[in-house]
Amino acid sequence: MKLPIYQIDAFTDEIFGGNPACVVPLQDWLPDELLLKIAKENAVAETAFFVMGKSSIHLRWFTPDLEMDLCGHATLATAYVLKVHLDYEPEVIVFDTLSGELKVECHADMLTLDFPTREPVRAELPQAIKEAISTQPDAVLVARDYVLVYPSQSMVENIQIDRHKFDEIDLGTGGVIVTSKGTQCDFVSRFFTPQATILEDPVTGSAHCSLIPYWSKKLNKQDLVAMQLSDRKGTLYCHNNGKRVQISGKARTFMVGHIWVD
């Protein structure tokens, strides 16, 4: 079986920046076991698979380890593939996903994700996370992911993770976000996932479903610019809209090809 594949760098306007995602269009759904094997072989943070429907596009996301309930950068990458490579005409793309209906608006070279808010609430820091991180936060919140708030960008940049201790934590499909106010933007973050093939996700759109409402209240702003401080770095243009958040970014094509599966 021959399948098309696209590798897209999301939340960046430069190749080798942002977060790489593979996008695989399908005519019909393949077995989940095969989808997971393809994602593992691709060896990027997320592989998006989609099947065209009559009124929406059925979209799913797989890491090399499991299926995710929400992924921002691979959704942006899929929208980019539809517009740039597959000549999809509507300016608003509607996806049917595990997180409900998701829309992406396409304006020139900017793509805007419309995602559900996941407002974090105050929480206690689990002992396992406390022991795995080099610097303790000022505040701890949780939604799907734990959100650890630090007083400075330099602390976020320099935080170290004890991988052995960190991998003893089971957060399901969640991870650990470390964040602070930014020096050249509104806020910054990094994202770590225990028990995952890829420890640090380069740019995590779904994490901003929690970061946007938090920093919007903290800074008393509805429109914010965010940067994720992985080695690849990424820029996200954010808007807080109450129960929804809008996350905008650019993308670039790295690779177009085919994969072969028996």
C-alpha positions in Angstrom: 0.0 0.0 0.0 1.4 3.4 -1.1 0.4 6.4 1.1 1.3 10.1 0.6 3.1 11.8 3.4 4.1 15.4 4.2 6.4 16.6 6.9 5.6 20.1 8.0 7.4 22.5 10.4 4.6 24.2 12.3 4.5 27.4 14.3 7.5 28.8 12.4 8.3 30.5 9.1 11.7 28.8 8.8 12.7 25.3 8.0 14.2 23.4 11.0 12.2 25.6 13.4 8.9 25.1 15.1 7.6 21.6 15.6 7.8 19.0 12.9 4.6 16.9 12.2 3.9 14.3 9.6 0.6 14.4 7.8 -0.8 11.3 6.1 -4.1 11.6 4.1 -6.1 8.4 4.0 -9.0 7.2 1.8 -10.3 5.0 4.6 -9.2 4.3 8.2 -6.5 1.8 8.7 -6.2 -0.4 11.9 -5.1 1.6 14.9 -2.2 -0.7 15.4 -0.9 0.2 11.9 -1.4 3.9 12.5 0.7 3.7 15.6 3.4 1.8 13.8 3.5 4.5 11.1 3.7 7.2 13.8 6.5 5.4 15.5 8.4 5.0 12.3 8.1 8.7 11.5 9.8 9.5 14.8 8.4 13.0 15.2 6.3 14.3 18.0 3.0 13.8 16.2 1.7 12.2 13.0 -1.8 13.4 11.9 -4.0 11.1 9.8 -7.2 12.4 8.1 -10.1 11.1 6.0 -12.2 13.5 4.0 -15.9 13.5 4.9 -18.9 15.2 3.3 -19.1 18.2 5.7 -16.0 17.8 7.8 -12.6 16.1 7.9 -12.0 13.3 10.4 -8.6 14.0 12.0 -6.6 11.9 14.5 -3.2 12.4 16.1 -0.6 9.8 17.1 2.7 10.2 18.9 5.2 7.3 18.6 3.6 6.0 21.8 -0.1 6.6 21.8 -3.2 8.4 20.3 -3.7 11.9 21.6 -7.0 13.6 22.3 -5.8 17.0 21.1 -2.7 18.3 19.2 -2.2 21.9 18.0 0.9 21.8 15.8 -0.2 18.7 13.8 -3.7 20.3 13.3 -2.0 23.4 11.9 0.3 21.2 9.8 -2.8 19.3 8.4 -4.5 22.6 7.5 -1.4 23.8 5.8 -1.2 20.6 3.7 -4.8 20.9 2.7 -4.4 24.5 1.6 -0.9 24.4 0.1 -0.5 20.9 -1.3 -4.1 19.7 -1.9 -5.8 22.9 -3.1 -8.6 22.8 -0.5 -10.6 25.9 -1.3 -12.7 26.8 1.8 -11.0 29.4 4.0 -12.4 27.7 7.1 -11.4 24.0 7.5 -13.6 22.0 9.9 -12.1 18.9 11.6 -14.0 16.2 13.5 -11.8 15.0 16.3 -11.7 13.4 19.7 -11.9 16.9 21.2 -15.0 17.7 19.1 -15.3 20.0 16.2 -12.2 22.1 15.6 -11.9 24.9 13.0 -8.8 26.4 11.3 -9.1 29.7 9.5 -6.6 30.3 6.7 -5.6 33.9 5.9 -2.6 34.3 3.5 0.3 32.5 5.2 -1.3 32.6 8.7 -3.3 29.7 10.1 -5.6 30.2 13.1 -6.7 27.3 15.3 -10.0 27.6 17.2 -9.6 25.3 20.2 -11.5 24.6 23.5 -10.2 26.4 26.6 -8.8 24.1 29.3 -8.5 26.6 32.1 -6.1 25.3 34.8 -7.0 25.3 38.5 -4.7 25.5 41.5 -3.2 22.2 42.6 -0.5 20.6 44.7 2.7 19.6 43.0 2.9 15.8 43.0 6.0 14.6 44.8 7.2 12.7 41.8 7.3 15.8 39.6 8.9 17.8 42.5 11.7 15.4 42.7 12.2 15.3 38.9 12.6 19.0 38.2 15.7 21.0 39.1 13.9 24.2 40.2 10.6 24.5 42.1 7.8 26.8 40.8 6.1 29.7 42.4 2.7 28.3 41.5 1.2 25.0 40.4 -2.0 24.5 38.3 -3.5 21.6 36.4 -5.9 20.9 33.6 -4.9 18.1 31.2 -1.3 19.1 31.9 0.4 20.4 35.0 1.3 24.1 34.6 4.3 25.2 36.7 4.7 29.0 36.9 8.2 30.5 37.4 9.2 34.1 38.2 11.6 34.6 35.2 12.2 33.4 31.7 15.8 32.4 32.5 14.5 29.9 35.1 12.3 28.3 32.4 15.2 28.3 29.9 17.5 26.6 32.4 15.3 24.1 34.1 16.6 20.5 34.1 14.6 17.3 34.1 15.8 14.1 35.8 14.6 11.7 33.1 14.8 8.6 35.2 12.6 10.1 38.0 10.4 11.9 35.5 9.6 8.6 33.6 8.2 7.1 36.8 5.2 9.6 36.5 2.1 8.5 34.7 0.0 11.5 33.4 -1.9 9.6 30.7 -2.0 11.9 27.6 -0.9 14.9 29.7 2.5 16.5 30.3 4.2 19.2 32.4 4.3 22.8 31.2 6.9 25.2 32.7 6.1 28.9 32.0 6.8 32.5 32.9 6.4 36.0 31.6 8.6 36.6 28.6 11.3 39.2 28.1 10.5 39.7 24.4 6.9 38.4 24.3 4.0 38.1 26.7 4.8 34.6 28.0 7.1 31.7 27.4 6.9 28.0 28.0 8.5 24.5 27.6 6.6 21.2 27.6 7.8 17.8 28.9 6.0 14.4 28.6 7.0 11.6 31.0 7.3 8.0 29.5 7.4 9.5 26.0 9.8 8.7 23.2 10.3 12.5 22.8 10.9 14.1 26.2 10.5 17.8 25.3 7.9 18.7 22.7 9.3 21.6 20.5 6.1 23.6 20.2 2.9 22.5 21.9 -0.3 24.1 20.6 -2.7 22.2 22.9 -0.7 23.4 26.0 -1.8 26.9 25.1 -5.4 25.9 25.7 -4.4 26.3 29.4 -1.6 28.9 29.1 -3.8 31.4 27.2 -6.5 31.8 29.8 -4.0 31.8 32.6 -1.8 34.5 31.2 -4.7 36.5 29.8 -6.0 36.9 33.4 -2.6 37.5 34.8 -1.6 40.1 32.3 -5.1 41.5 31.7 -4.8 41.1 28.0 -6.9 39.2 25.4 -4.3 39.1 22.7 -0.9 37.7 23.5 2.3 36.6 21.8 3.9 33.4 23.1 7.2 31.7 22.5 8.1 28.1 23.3 11.7 27.9 24.2 12.8 24.5 22.9 15.9 24.2 20.8 13.8 24.6 17.7 11.6 27.4 19.2 8.2 28.5 17.9 6.0 31.6 18.0 2.3 31.5 18.7 -0.1 34.4 18.3 -2.9 33.9 20.9 -6.4 35.3 21.6 -8.5 34.5 24.7 -12.2 34.1 23.8 -13.6 32.8 27.0 -14.6 29.1 26.3 -12.4 29.0 23.2 -8.9 30.1 22.4 -7.4 31.1 19.0 -3.9 30.1 18.3 -2.2 31.4 15.1 1.0 30.5 13.4 2.8 29.9 10.2 4.3 26.7 8.7 6.8 25.5 6.1 7.1 22.3 4.1 10.1 20.2 4.8 9.3 17.0 2.9 6.8 15.5 0.5 6.9 11.8 -0.4 5.3 8.4 0.0 5.4 5.6 2.5 4.9 1.9 1.8 3.1 -0.5 4.1 2.2 -4.1 3.5 
